[in-house]
Amino acid sequence: MIAVTIRDLNKQFGDHLVLDHINLRIEPGELFFLLGPSGCGKTTLLRHIAGFYYPDSGQILFDDQDVSRVPPHERGTGMMFQSYALWPHLTVAGNVAFGLEERRVPRAEITRRVDEALGSVGMNAYADRKINQLSGGQQQRVALARALVIRPRCLLLDEPLSNLDAKMRLQMRAEIRRVCKEFGLTAIYVTHDQKEALSIADRLAILDRGHLAQVGTPREIYRQPRTKAVADFIGETNFVEGRAVDPAGNAHEWRISTPLGDFMGFKADPNWELHVGEPVVLSVRPESWKLRASAPADGAPHNRVQGRIGRTVYLGEVAEYDFQPTGVGNGAAPLKMFELNPRFLEVADDTEITAFVAPEDVTVLHP
Amino acid sequence: MSRLFSILVYLLTGAFFVVFFLYPIAQTLRVAFIYQNRPTLVFVKEVFRNPIYVEGLRNAFLLAVGSTGAAFVLAMPLAWLGDRYEFTAKTTLTGLLLAPMVLPPFVGAIGIRKILGQQGSLNALLHDVGLLGHDRTVDWLGQNRFWGVVALNALHLYPILYLNVAAALANIDPAMEEAAENLGCTGWRKFFKITLPLIAPGVFAGGTIVFIWAFTELGVPLIFDYTRVTPVQIFYGIKDIGSNPFPYGLVAVMLGATTLLYALSRFLFGRRAGDLTMMAKATSRGGPRAVGRAGSLACAAAFGAVIFLAMLPHFGVVLTAFSRDWYGTILPVSWTLANFQAALGHSLTVPSIGNSLKYAAISTVFDALLGIAIAYVVVRTTLPGRQALDALAMLPLAVPGIVLAFGYLAMTQEGQPLAFLNPIKNPVPLLVIAYAVRRLPYMVRSASAGFQQTSVTLEEAAQNLGSTPFRALRRVTLPLITANLLAGGLLTFSFAMLEVSDSLLLAQKQENYPITKAIYELFNLLGTGRGVASALGVWAMAFLGVTILGASALLGKRMGALFRS
């Protein structure tokens, strides 16, 4: 179990800066996710940790040891490749035994440990099979066993579930978390699937065009995105432009005036010195709106929008609405709203509806 | 692999090519274009002014056109049938289709003369069935032997075209043709508007190889005594290579013509055409259709007919080898093993077999090492200039063997820095190098194809688990590309065994003769020479056949797959 520290890492391919001053510390035993759209540099970062790339500048530390220039075969990481990279000329057992053979482990111990590793992923019965006789999910388990059997200093996973069907993915992601925790492994997991990351990560980092946009727990990232890019990438959201009016009692809570009315909201970045009159953008998740058929007479005159429901998409447990604000002049973009256990599907087209949102669900961001 | 290693490979192969490929050619061109330290076009102009040389060039060109055309007529329909239909004994027949490649065509020429000559089998057969009066004979090979050479070339070279066209057809996405059909374009229209343009690169690549091969073929015209053709003129010109600059001019013209053709094919079809698409791998198959019983037999018959034609020279060689006396009859009248006994006792033949094995083996090992190293650098590293290395390794395809061999002679003349390699003293080093250089492209192509088909992550996974890069290559990638390497090695070995022009030009000491040169010398001996030459040819055929079948059994693949992989 090691801590992985990345210090001011830069990497350029040709003229293109793929990794831009990355600073990151992954704690021992943590299941850490690198998440981002394709081309954001997440796989490149993982391959730096594995040793397939050397940084142009900066360092990678395993505990206190600088491994930046250590070749991959001396790093002792266990990697699961997106394509699994199982060797077709070897059997299942042969694939799993490979790393132990390279470490000159005695025969008898190899047999025992291969058995144990295959057991931990439930693949004992397939030890003598050829790789091409396995299904995608089985190959995935073998790849995991192969990476685990060498007792790696840290486990590296490069989109390991992207080749599986949806149901298998659900099953395997729970399995991967169980194995990591059972072995007490430091694991770094690359994916572009936010559900995967949110559901099993201890912490995650969002990469955006080569730089770290935000690092935090799944709840922090989802509820308090620091930038527009993060809010946009994780989940769905509505952006509403506005201007800072005044801070509320709490220094992080501000009143923002927008074409849709005033909103109270919290700024996500505590280091951001927001000034009165400064342009901002609000991020409001579609599921945080509460819909009411009639406007209550009393209540605060902010954090509410009047409008009509336009296009609807019914998904069973949830309905997605395009909510068209009224009374704010032409051209206001529709807001996306989700309603769990939908009730507003059947209302007449011209019925005015009020949507409310709690201040803690309104995030104030840099425009 | 480390960058240092890559750079080392780069420099070593580069140096090798400069010394044994560019330098001999440069040496030839220097004599052809520089006289008494001044540039001159006199010798090249003289080539075009001298009617004998002009006739030689014209004949070589016509031979190439005729041979390529004939090879197309043989190969195209078969490739199409093989791609589209399932029929009786298809695997065996497509395998046998490649069989003619086990014998150099000039040996076949000895056999075909026995069958199609004035006193040959065919005339005897026609006499017997009464289609030809007993007082008349037909010279089937034509007065000037032109068509004989064309036939021999075509029958030897059509497998190259067949493999190229078959691979190209197999690579067509079936949806391309289905889309055409969906829009109402079928039959011949579809073939010419969709299929042909799609396979054009493969067709052109194969056509270029065949054309250059036929254009520079030396052995067949020699056996047919067809002397007014450029390669033969060069061959006779080497006798006074030390004093006469005109052969140099002739070589320069031939080199210019082939280079132009090669450049044209690359220009027209980009990199693909220049690649040895003989090795191209079919990535997807449309799935051939079953045809009815009659259709099935018709397809098999078409294949059978071509195979029969292609094997005819081989039969001729075998029969000649076993005959005591064969003149004016369908089959020899009396049989003997004397030729084989003579071949086993003859001072020319016994060492020649050993020599050929030795040279071919050394050059194959050399090519394997060089080919794997070059392919690795080209496919797996990011070294700047690796494409140049790749292109360099492919260049021998564009340069005919006769030109290269001539260049070797030119660069080892008295007074040259490399004179110590002069084949008059010891031809072995140059023979081995010539074989190696000429066949390197096959090895590089098959190794690169292997590297390209094998994902680099397989090697990375091994490194991640503790293998050094070199061990990862040895434990993971090399086992996975064994088939490619074996196929490439086998092609290299067989072609080295059968190499004609290099051997005829360079093997200048009897004790160092390889098989092909020995056969040629025996053929020129009076008396039993031709019988013994044929016997040696049979030995060579049997040996290569066994090698190829053995390797295919080893691989658990059929022969056709072996040549394509």
Interface residues (C-beta under 8 A of the other chain):
Chain A: A50 G51 F52 P71 P72 H73 E74 R75 G76 T77 G78 M79 F81 Q82 S83 A85 L86 W87 P88 H89 F98 G99 E102 R103 R146 A147 I150 L156
Chain B: S455 T457 L458 E460 A461 A462 Q463 N464 L465 G466 S467 T468 P469 R471 A472 R475 V476 P479 L480
